[in-house]
Amino acid sequence: MPDLTVRELGRMIATAFRLTTKPLAVSGSEEPPTDAVPLPSVHRCIAVTMTRMAMEDAPSAVYLGADVRQGCCPGGLSHTGYISRPPAISWFVSTGRPDIPDAPAEYLKAGPELVDACFDAIGPITPAGNYLVIRTCESVPEEEKGVRAVSCFGTAEQIRNMAALVHFDRAEPFFPVLVPWGPACSTLVTYPAGIAAGAPAESAFMGPQDPTVNHALPADILAIGLPIAVARRMGENIGRSFISRRAGIAFPDRDTE
């Protein structure tokens, strides 16, 4: 559905998967949008900001850039390409180091060498543009052609169904949907938007598996980041797949079981 606008695609996805949250579009821009607010004015964490945009009464469009970064998490800035990766982050994410004040231990990895190896596999990160723009799909201008990804929040059942539709027209059983390591913003932005050189272009990214965002993400909610080409294929497949033709299987009436 190359001619389908992102607004229409977002509505289609939200309706088919019975989302009560708002699908979000990720794009790059050479200028800050006039209807958007700086991302750190909502929250310092990109993933928390996106959670609020999808689930709460929050601004419908935010932006971030090299000159609009004050108050944003350094990890998020590095995972969107607006700063170099802070040297202390490998210790911060793993075991900590007493002589580095900004590296308390998160114990997310067994050691800093594993963090370094993961970053090597992620590869170079190239910003989406002078500015990273995140919008609700409903607020994307009709003429916008630069959307790179659509990210959705939903219940486990809704996201399971979305993952199943990603697999619908794919022969490869293991890689169409991945749960990759990294901060929550990488699941929602970095990997699906294709700004990390090592991120597979045709995979969807489910999670986030970063427990540091659990304080902001309800316990029964998951997310999935969809490269725009993957999201469009899903839109094409909604009408001919289980999500429409066997909706009672996708969303069983548990009251009658």
Secondary structure, 3 states (H helix, E strand, C coil): CCCCCHHHHHHHHHHHCCCCCCCEEEEEECCCCCCCEEHHHCCCCHHHHHHHHHHCCCCCEEEEECCECCCCCHHHHHHCCCCCCCCCHHHHHCCCCCCCCCCCCCCCCCCHHHHHHHHHHHCCECCCCCEEEEEEHHHCCCCCCCEEEEEEEEEHHHHHHHHHHHHCCCCCCCCCEECCCCCHHHHHHHCCCCCECCCCCCCEEEECCCHHHCCCCCCCEEEEEEEHHHHHHHHHHCCCCHHHHCHHHHCCCHHHC
